[in-house]
Amino acid sequence: MSASIALLCLQATEDGRAIAEAIREDNEGVVITNKPAMIQIERPERITVKASTVSENLGRAWEPEELQLVLISLGGQVDETDDEFIVYWNN
């Protein structure tokens, strides 16, 4: 049985690109595809967006709830804390 793929699609804005780069740094094996006006991010089972890494990349404080500002779509269940935004499959 193959693993389910967690998916995030973000707007290709300055913040979106910084978030995608943070995801690349924190999630081994993630696949990031740049499309017109969109960044598609896929990884088996789970994608973790860490506020600390995004803040470093943006050069300012960043809260996980800000992901909603650049989020186009997602595939999976969501768990959000003050420190992380996680998309995952629990099956």
Residue, then its C-alpha position, 0 to 999 in steps of 0.5 A: m500500500s502506498a502512502s497518501i500524499a500531503l499537498l499544499c498549493l501556495q500563491a507564488t508571492e514573496d511570502g509564498r516562496a519563503i514558506a516553500e523554502a522553509i518547507r524544503e529545509d524542514n521536510e526531507g523528500v518534499v517535492i516542490t513544483n513551481k507553476p504559473a502563479m502557484i507553488q505546489i508542495e507534495r510529500p508522502e504522509r505529512i508536511t510541516v511548516k515551522a514558524s521559526t524557519v519561515s520567520e528566518n526566511l522572511g526576516r520577520a515574525w511569522e505566525p502559522e495562521e498567516l499561511q491562510l493568506v497565501l494558501i490556494s488549496l491543501g490535501g490532507q488533515v490539518d493540525e495547527t499550533d502556535d509553532e507549526f502548521i501540519v498537513y497530514w494523512n492519518n490512515 
